[in-house]
Amino acid sequence: MKRVTFAAMLAMLTVGSSWAEAQVAGRITRIEFRPATRAEGGGVFITLVGSGSCSYMIDFGDGQSEKRTSAVLPDRMRHTYGEDREYLVVATPESRCEGVARAKLDVRAISRGIWGLAAEAGAPLPEEIQVTITIDGRGDCAVALDYGDGTTDKVEGTLPLRRTHKYAKPGSYQLRAVAADPCRGEATLKVEVSR
């Protein structure tokens, strides 16, 4: 009978588990897009959705491509497009990875619009409470703004935009901003107003 040392058994187990992992193929299922804020560096976040580990080539549709090696899906990257137009983005896997993902990206549609809301307290006034609201986003947009106290406003201009609003009394208010076509997006924010 042959004796197997502990080190030899450990080596066999390691090789066996590596072989088993290599046999499980990654799978690409789809591509998702999200605009990157200025704080995130601008451009568009592209997420390749799927499972497992995968090496693939992504064609951004603008003449640029990138090879991603041993990426764990979902895999996110940021890309900046030179023009606001439509692009066909294609992710093609290499061996031991399955699925091809294609998606149309209209930079105009996702990059012009609202990304979020922020509020900060202003100077306290005797009769009211002042709050500065920032509508974060990109592009020239018309935005319907509901301050949550029964007051609404239509704001137009290049995002991000700042507006000051005066609340008559302390309380909890639900801010809501909705972009009008051709811009996209909507954002809500709960604001606690106190003296």
Secondary structure, 3 states (H helix, E strand, C coil): CCCCCHHHHHHHHHHHHHHHHHHCCEEEEEEEEEECCHHHCCCEEEEEEEECEEEEEEECCCCCEEEEEEEECCEEEEECCCCCCEEEEEEEECCCEECCEEEEEEHHHHHCEEEEEEEEEEEECCCCEEEEEEEEEEEEEEEEEECCCCCEEEEEEEEEEEEEEEECCCEEEEEEEEECCCCECEEEEEEEECC
